[in-house]
Amino acid sequence: MSNKATLDAILSLSKRKGFVFQSSEIYGGLNGCWDYGPLGVELMRNIKDAWWKSMTYRRDIVGLDASILMHPRTWEASGHIQQFSDPMIDNKTSKARYRADNLIEEHIERLIKKNKTGDAATITARLAAAESNEDLHSIIIDAEIKDPVSGTTDWTEVRNFNLMFKTFVGPTDDSSNAVFLRPETAQGIFVNFKNVMESARMKPPFGIAQIGKSFRNEINTKNFLFRVREFEQMEMQFFVKPGEEQEWYEYWRQERWNWFLQMGIKAESLQRKPHQKMAHYATAAEDIEYAFPFGWGEIEGIHSRTDFDLNKHQEFSGKKLEYVDTATKDRFTPYVIETAAGATRTFMALLCDAYSEEEVANADGGSETRTVLRFKPELAPTTVAVFPLVNKDGMPEFAEKLFDDLRKEFRTEYDTSGAIGRRYRRQDEVGTPFCVTIDGESLSDSTVTIRYRDSMEQERVNIDALVSLIHRRLKP
């Protein structure tokens, strides 16, 4: 067995099997936006359900679904209007636009591939030490980095580009009616801290979890679902008493690492990446990264945010966002531990990690390549497929009745097209863990053949035991 999850293979499978389509494809597509097809929505729902259960099916975390549109002062308080930007540079010849730091990083990768490790190390050190747009521009000019489109080194200055999408509330598009599509879900949690704490009768340490859409006007989108303009986040903000933040930071670092392993991602495909440079609000931060076909990329960040966010919203709103212990009269603004996972990136990581190809024997005595998505059974977009062996002799009627019974419990497919081996292959390619075949014997003794995706082993079972058997096999 080999994992051959190239980006091209994942893109091809996603479109061909209905996981992901390019947004507005019939009009040429909209860059950085994607539509989730019939199998994609099921896989995404299973991912979000698994995260939601891991976070909120416990006594110290509750859920929230905040509005995408928020009062503009929210983003002033959080610093997004002033600081949420990327360094942008244009090539004067091609008019192509790039993130300056990404342009430098890609140049470093090319140097490494050419075994120019000394030059790569020098530029890497300069990039790590860069503190301004001028520093980035200087690196690009000194390294004579060429535009991938025109091949020229005719660059503009590096300037900041704010990533928030602006829109307007009401009938006129003047500045007094300007609002933003949220670039993250965290601020909706912070502004609702007091509402949730009081209505749910919570006290620190406790968390608020949320799944929702976020929007970032990326300079360059790339690598399929990894860097896009519209995406889903799974965030949890955990509020703790000052002085307890390090203990809880360590706790959530391990919890979130374990969750990805429990989702079936191989340990060797994951790594921790502590931050060398902290965001202005953080005292500790670490990313969990996945080994995508294009290289390591972040799928979750864990941050110790201090009391920065609540203090800022207190300052800008004039409303107290404190916890007061009525028994002890203890009063404090909680510190926050954040776990911020990308649902979109997790979806892509699971697709890549599940994808494998292997040589198996075929009916002719030769071999063929079997493509299989080895999702954990409970995450697979389709749980079970039902096949009549042939489309006659009462087998279709028996199979349809079984299909109707199974779909009350599981996401179930029904397939009558082609040889049974080809039907197995189609289900393997979309990750269906169980296939059930009805044959002539089924009509006489009410037994069916269940075939398991990963081992390709088959077992004869009575239909009365089928539902309980599948449920047992779905247990994490």
C-alpha positions in Angstrom: 0.0 0.0 0.0 1.2 3.5 -0.8 -0.1 6.9 0.1 0.0 8.9 -3.2 -2.0 11.9 -2.1 -0.7 14.4 -4.6 -2.6 17.6 -4.9 -3.6 16.7 -8.4 -5.0 13.4 -7.2 -7.0 15.0 -4.4 -8.4 17.7 -6.8 -9.4 15.1 -9.3 -11.0 12.8 -6.8 -12.8 15.7 -5.2 -14.5 16.8 -8.4 -15.1 13.4 -9.9 -16.8 11.9 -6.8 -18.6 15.0 -5.6 -16.5 16.1 -2.6 -15.6 19.6 -3.7 -16.3 21.7 -6.8 -14.9 25.0 -7.9 -17.4 27.8 -7.1 -19.3 29.2 -10.1 -17.4 26.8 -12.3 -19.7 27.3 -15.3 -18.7 31.0 -15.3 -15.0 30.2 -15.1 -14.9 29.9 -11.3 -14.3 32.3 -8.5 -10.7 32.1 -7.2 -10.4 31.0 -3.5 -14.0 29.9 -3.2 -15.3 26.3 -3.3 -18.6 24.4 -3.2 -19.0 21.2 -1.2 -20.8 18.4 -3.2 -23.0 15.6 -1.9 -20.1 13.6 -0.3 -18.3 16.8 0.8 -21.2 18.1 2.9 -21.5 14.7 4.6 -17.8 14.5 5.4 -17.7 18.2 6.7 -20.8 17.6 8.8 -19.2 14.5 10.4 -16.0 16.5 11.1 -17.9 19.3 12.8 -20.1 16.9 14.7 -17.0 15.1 16.0 -15.4 18.4 17.1 -18.6 19.7 18.7 -19.1 16.5 20.7 -15.5 16.6 21.9 -15.8 20.2 23.0 -19.4 20.6 24.3 -20.3 17.2 25.6 -18.6 18.0 28.9 -19.6 20.1 31.9 -17.2 23.1 31.4 -17.9 24.2 27.8 -21.1 25.5 26.2 -21.8 26.5 22.6 -22.6 29.7 20.7 -23.5 30.7 17.2 -22.7 34.4 16.8 -23.7 36.6 13.9 -21.3 37.0 10.9 -21.9 40.8 10.8 -20.9 42.6 14.0 -20.7 46.2 15.1 -17.7 47.9 13.5 -16.3 48.9 16.9 -15.7 45.2 17.5 -12.9 45.2 14.9 -11.5 48.5 16.2 -11.3 47.0 19.7 -9.7 43.7 18.5 -7.1 45.6 16.4 -8.2 44.1 13.1 -8.9 47.4 11.4 -5.4 48.7 12.3 -3.3 45.5 12.2 -5.1 42.7 10.3 -3.1 43.0 7.1 -0.6 41.2 4.9 2.5 42.6 3.2 1.6 43.0 -0.5 3.9 43.6 -3.5 3.2 43.9 -7.2 5.3 43.2 -10.2 5.2 46.3 -12.5 5.6 44.3 -15.7 3.1 41.5 -15.2 0.8 43.4 -12.7 0.8 40.1 -10.7 0.3 40.6 -7.0 1.9 38.6 -4.2 2.3 38.3 -0.4 5.9 39.5 0.0 6.7 37.0 2.7 5.3 34.1 0.7 7.3 35.3 -2.4 10.5 35.1 -0.3 9.6 31.7 1.2 9.0 30.2 -2.2 12.4 31.6 -3.4 14.0 29.9 -0.4 12.4 26.6 -1.4 13.8 26.9 -4.9 17.3 27.6 -3.5 17.1 24.5 -1.3 16.0 22.4 -4.3 19.1 23.7 -6.2 21.3 22.8 -3.2 22.1 26.4 -2.5 21.6 25.9 1.2 24.0 28.7 2.2 22.0 31.3 0.3 18.8 29.8 1.6 20.0 30.0 5.2 21.0 33.6 4.8 17.7 34.7 3.4 15.8 32.6 6.0 17.6 34.4 8.8 16.9 37.8 7.3 13.2 36.9 6.9 13.0 35.8 10.5 14.5 39.1 11.6 12.4 41.3 9.3 10.3 43.8 11.2 8.9 46.0 8.5 7.7 46.2 4.9 11.0 47.9 4.1 12.9 44.9 5.4 10.9 42.5 3.2 11.4 44.8 0.1 15.1 44.9 0.8 15.3 41.0 0.9 13.4 40.8 -2.4 15.6 43.3 -4.2 18.9 42.0 -2.7 18.1 38.4 -3.5 17.0 39.4 -7.0 13.8 37.4 -6.7 12.1 37.2 -10.1 8.4 37.4 -10.8 7.1 33.8 -11.6 5.0 35.3 -14.4 7.2 37.8 -16.2 10.6 36.7 -15.0 11.5 40.3 -14.1 12.6 41.9 -10.9 10.7 45.2 -11.4 8.9 45.4 -8.1 6.7 48.0 -6.3 7.3 48.9 -2.7 5.8 46.5 -0.1 2.6 47.9 1.5 0.0 46.6 3.9 -3.2 45.1 2.6 -6.1 44.7 5.0 -7.7 41.3 4.7 -11.3 42.2 5.9 -14.1 42.2 3.4 -16.1 45.5 3.7 -19.9 45.8 3.0 -22.7 48.1 4.0 -25.8 47.8 6.1 -28.8 49.7 4.9 -29.7 51.4 1.6 -26.6 53.7 1.2 -23.0 52.7 0.8 -21.4 55.5 2.8 -18.8 55.1 5.5 -21.3 55.5 8.4 -23.0 52.2 7.3 -19.8 50.2 6.7 -19.5 46.8 8.4 -17.2 43.9 7.8 -17.5 40.2 7.2 -15.9 38.6 10.2 -12.3 37.4 9.6 -12.5 35.1 12.6 -15.1 33.7 14.9 -13.3 34.5 18.2 -14.6 38.0 18.6 -18.2 36.9 18.6 -17.3 34.7 21.6 -15.6 37.6 23.5 -18.4 40.1 23.1 -20.8 37.5 24.4 -18.7 36.4 27.3 -20.9 38.0 29.9 -24.2 37.0 28.3 -23.1 33.3 28.1 -21.6 33.3 31.6 -24.7 34.7 33.2 -27.4 32.8 31.2 -25.6 29.4 31.4 -24.5 30.0 35.0 -20.9 29.3 34.2 -17.8 30.4 36.2 -14.1 30.1 35.3 -12.6 27.8 34.2 -15.1 27.4 31.4 -15.2 27.6 27.7 -17.4 28.8 24.8 -17.3 26.9 21.5 -18.4 28.0 18.1 -18.3 26.7 14.5 -18.8 29.2 11.8 -17.8 30.9 8.5 -15.0 33.4 8.3 -13.9 35.5 5.4 -10.4 36.9 4.5 -9.6 38.7 1.3 -6.4 36.8 0.7 -3.8 38.4 -1.7 -3.1 35.0 -3.1 -5.2 31.9 -2.7 -3.5 28.6 -3.3 -3.2 24.9 -2.6 -6.9 23.9 -3.0 -8.7 24.4 0.3 -5.7 25.4 2.3 -5.7 29.2 1.6 -9.1 30.4 0.6 -11.3 33.5 1.0 -14.3 31.8 2.6 -13.8 29.1 5.2 -15.1 27.5 8.4 -13.5 27.6 11.8 -14.0 25.5 14.9 -12.9 27.7 17.8 -13.1 27.5 21.5 -12.2 30.2 24.0 -11.5 28.9 27.5 -11.7 31.5 30.3 -9.5 30.9 33.4 -8.4 32.7 36.5 -5.2 34.7 36.0 -2.3 32.6 37.2 -3.9 29.3 35.9 -3.3 30.0 32.2 -0.1 28.0 31.8 -1.7 24.9 33.3 -4.7 25.1 31.0 -2.5 26.0 28.0 -0.6 22.7 28.5 -3.9 20.8 28.9 -5.4 22.1 25.7 -2.2 21.6 23.7 -2.4 17.9 24.5 -6.2 17.6 24.1 -6.2 19.1 20.7 -3.2 17.0 19.5 -5.0 13.9 20.8 -8.2 14.9 18.9 -6.5 14.8 15.5 -5.1 11.3 16.3 -8.6 10.2 17.4 -9.9 11.4 14.0 -7.6 8.8 12.4 -4.8 11.1 11.2 -1.5 9.3 11.3 0.9 10.6 14.0 3.8 10.9 11.5 1.7 13.3 9.4 1.4 15.7 12.3 3.9 18.0 14.0 3.9 20.8 16.7 5.3 24.2 15.8 5.8 26.6 18.7 5.7 30.2 17.7 9.0 32.0 17.8 7.3 35.4 17.4 4.2 36.0 19.4 1.1 37.9 18.3 0.7 41.1 20.3 -2.0 39.5 22.6 -0.2 36.1 23.2 2.3 34.9 25.8 2.4 31.3 24.4 1.3 29.9 21.1 1.7 26.7 19.1 0.4 25.4 15.8 -0.5 21.8 14.9 0.6 21.2 11.4 -0.2 18.5 8.8 2.1 17.2 6.1 0.1 18.2 3.1 1.3 17.3 -0.5 2.8 20.8 -0.8 4.5 20.7 2.6 3.7 21.3 6.3 0.7 23.6 6.9 -1.2 24.8 10.0 -4.5 23.1 10.8 -5.0 24.4 14.4 -3.5 27.1 16.6 -3.5 27.0 20.4 -2.8 30.4 22.0 -2.6 31.8 25.5 -4.2 35.2 24.9 -4.0 36.7 28.4 -6.9 39.2 29.2 -6.2 41.3 26.1 -9.5 40.7 24.3 -11.8 41.2 27.2 -9.9 44.3 28.3 -10.1 45.8 24.9 -13.8 45.2 24.6 -14.3 46.7 28.0 -12.4 49.7 27.0 -14.2 50.3 23.7 -17.7 49.4 24.9 -17.6 50.8 28.4 -19.2 47.5 29.7 -17.6 45.4 32.4 -16.5 41.9 31.2 -15.4 40.5 34.5 -16.2 37.6 36.7 -17.3 38.3 40.2 -17.6 35.6 42.8 -20.6 36.5 44.9 -19.4 34.4 47.9 -15.8 35.6 48.1 -16.2 39.0 46.3 -13.2 37.9 44.2 -13.3 40.0 41.0 -11.1 39.5 37.9 -11.0 39.7 34.1 -10.3 36.1 32.9 -7.3 35.1 30.9 -8.1 33.1 27.7 -6.8 29.9 26.2 -7.8 29.7 22.6 -8.1 26.6 20.4 -8.7 27.6 16.8 -9.1 24.7 14.3 -9.8 25.1 10.6 -12.8 22.9 9.6 -11.9 23.5 6.0 -8.2 22.6 6.5 -9.1 19.6 8.7 -11.4 18.4 5.8 -8.5 18.6 3.4 -6.1 17.0 5.8 -8.4 14.0 6.3 -8.9 13.6 2.6 -5.1 13.6 2.0 -4.4 11.3 5.0 -7.1 8.8 4.0 -6.1 8.6 0.4 -4.1 5.5 -0.6 -3.5 3.3 -3.7 -2.7 -0.4 -3.6 -2.3 -3.3 -6.0 -5.0 -6.0 -5.6 -5.9 -9.1 -7.5 -8.7 -8.8 -10.0 -11.3 -11.3 -11.4 -9.1 -12.1 -14.4 -6.2 -13.3 -12.3 -4.2 -10.2 -12.8 -3.9 -7.1 -10.6 -5.3 -3.6 -10.6 -4.8 -0.5 -8.6 -7.4 0.1 -5.9 -7.9 3.7 -4.8 -9.3 3.8 -1.3 -10.2 6.5 1.3 -9.5 5.0 4.7 -11.6 7.3 6.8 -12.5 6.3 10.2 -15.8 4.6 9.7 -17.8 7.1 11.8 -16.4 10.0 9.6 -17.0 8.4 6.2 -19.6 10.4 4.1 -21.4 7.1 3.3 -21.6 4.4 6.0 -23.0 1.5 4.0 -23.8 0.6 0.4 -26.3 -2.0 -0.6 -26.0 -4.1 -3.8 -28.3 -6.7 -5.3 -25.9 -9.3 -6.9 -28.0 -9.3 -10.1 -31.1 -7.3 -11.1 -33.5 -10.2 -11.2 -35.0 -13.1 -9.3 -36.3 -10.9 -6.5 -32.9 -9.6 -5.4 -33.6 -5.9 -6.2 -36.8 -5.9 -4.2 -35.0 -7.6 -1.2 -32.2 -5.1 -1.6 -34.4 -2.1 -1.8 -36.3 -3.1 1.4 -33.0 -3.5 3.2 -31.8 -0.2 1.9 -34.9 1.5 3.2 -34.4 -0.1 6.6 -30.6 0.8 6.8 -31.0 4.5 5.8 -33.1 5.1 8.9 -29.9 4.4 10.8 -27.0 5.3 8.5 -26.1 7.3 5.4 -26.7 4.6 2.9 -26.2 4.2 -0.9 -27.9 1.8 -3.3 -26.0 0.7 -6.4 -27.1 -1.8 -9.1 -24.7 -0.8 -11.9 -21.9 -3.0 -13.2 -20.1 -6.1 -11.8 -20.0 -6.5 -8.1 -16.2 -5.9 -8.0 -16.6 -2.6 -9.8 -19.3 -1.5 -7.3 -16.9 -2.3 -4.5 -14.2 -0.2 -6.1 -16.5 2.8 -6.5 -17.3 2.6 -2.7 -13.7 2.1 -1.8 -12.8 5.3 -3.7 -15.2 7.4 -1.6 -14.4 5.7 1.7 -17.6 3.7 2.4 -16.6 1.3 5.2 -19.3 -1.4 4.6 -20.9 -2.9 1.5 -23.8 -5.3 1.8 -24.6 -7.7 -1.1 -27.9 -9.6 -1.5 -27.7 -12.9 -3.5 -30.0 -15.8 -4.2 -29.3 -17.3 -0.8 -30.5 -14.1 0.9 -34.0 -14.8 -0.3 -34.2 -18.2 1.4 -32.4 -17.7 4.7 -32.3 -13.9 5.2 -28.5 -13.7 5.3 -26.4 -11.2 3.4 -22.7 -10.7 2.7 -21.1 -7.7 4.4 -17.7 -6.7 3.0 -15.2 -4.5 4.9 -13.4 -1.7 3.1 -10.0 -1.9 4.7 -9.4 -5.6 4.8 -11.7 -6.5 1.9 -12.8 -9.5 4.0 -16.4 -10.7 3.7 -18.7 -12.1 6.4 -22.1 -13.8 6.1 -24.6 -12.3 8.6 -28.3 -12.4 9.3 -30.1 -9.2 8.3 -31.5 -9.0 11.9 -28.0 -8.6 13.2 -26.8 -6.2 10.5 -27.7 -2.9 12.2 -26.1 -3.8 15.6 -23.0 -5.1 13.8 -22.5 -1.8 11.9 -23.1 0.2 15.1 -20.5 -1.8 17.0 -18.0 -1.2 14.2 -18.7 2.5 14.2 -17.7 3.0 17.8 -14.6 5.2 18.1 
